[in-house]
Amino acid sequence: MSQQETVSDRFALAREHVTPLQAASGLAFGAAIAFALVFVQEPLVHDAMHNFRHAAGIACH
């Protein structure tokens, strides 16, 4: 490959291969995960998600 792949190239590739249903499903899943991470405050669940965020490399404090 003579040219470096850019972010724009990846977006173009995704537009060609991802269906609207797949995109909507991904966004819905992401929204559900974000809601759970932000609003779930039951201590056991909150601690488990907190540990998951750290394991995933997300700085949350």
C-alpha positions in Angstrom: 0.0 0.0 0.0 1.6 3.2 -1.1 -0.7 5.6 0.8 -1.4 5.7 4.6 -4.9 4.8 5.5 -6.7 7.8 7.0 -9.7 8.2 9.3 -11.6 9.5 6.3 -10.8 6.3 4.4 -12.1 4.2 7.3 -15.4 6.2 7.5 -15.8 5.7 3.7 -15.2 2.0 4.2 -17.7 1.8 7.0 -20.3 3.6 4.9 -19.9 0.9 2.2 -20.1 -2.1 4.6 -22.3 -1.1 7.6 -26.1 -1.2 7.1 -28.3 1.4 8.7 -29.7 -1.3 11.0 -26.2 -2.2 12.2 -25.3 1.4 12.8 -28.6 2.0 14.8 -28.0 -1.2 16.8 -24.4 -0.1 17.6 -25.6 3.4 18.7 -28.4 1.9 20.8 -25.9 -0.5 22.5 -23.5 2.4 23.1 -26.3 4.6 24.6 -27.4 1.7 26.9 -23.9 1.2 28.1 -23.3 4.9 28.7 -26.6 5.1 30.6 -25.6 2.2 32.8 -22.1 3.5 33.5 -23.4 7.0 34.4 -26.7 6.3 36.3 -26.4 2.9 38.0 -25.5 3.5 41.6 -26.3 0.2 43.3 -22.9 -0.4 45.0 -22.1 -3.9 43.7 -23.0 -3.0 40.1 -21.3 0.4 40.4 -18.1 -1.2 41.7 -18.0 -3.8 39.0 -18.5 -1.2 36.3 -15.9 1.0 37.9 -13.4 -1.9 37.8 -14.3 -2.6 34.2 -13.7 1.0 33.2 -10.2 0.8 34.8 -9.5 -2.5 33.1 -10.5 -1.0 29.7 -8.1 1.9 30.3 -10.8 4.5 30.9 -9.8 7.2 33.5 -12.9 7.9 35.5 -11.5 10.0 38.3 
